[in-house]
């Protein structure tokens, strides 16, 4: 993907029928495809050089996906997977303040709100729950409540400890070894 890529390339790719089943059930091949195709654009976005995208509803959504979803695939199991989450939240917040989420379909709206669910801040988690509740996105709401519960309990996502080089508490270790653990 050339650095001068248009936001429509991100949206066309992400919302294509063959890609939808891989959103939350990725494969190493799909992760590699995203890395090969979008790594230069992610680097540009992370460096703040695609800020103009945030000035339209479609561009803001593409930027959120590029900053929030794509690094989870490109850098699975590594600290870089979380390196642009804060910027994704800034863009999502801007889009919401503009009211652009109200013009999006439920699927797109769900991805616009996702950076708040990925945050290790309880305030952001509360916001995610409220956004999904207000939008009537019940499946997303269930996951937002689950993520919020993890942050309430631990103050962070224990499954991120290894990639981020954080020491794990005994309680986190026991939870990660349990059936209730989330490793997404």
Secondary structure by P-SEA (a helix, b strand, c coil): ccccccaaaaaaaaaccccccccccccaaaaaaaaaccaaaaaaaaacccccccccaaaaaaaaaaacccccccccccccccccaaaaaaaaaaaaaacccccccaaaaaaaaccccccccaaaaaaaaaaaaaacaaaaaaaaaaaaaaaaaccccccccccccccccaaaaaaaaccccccc
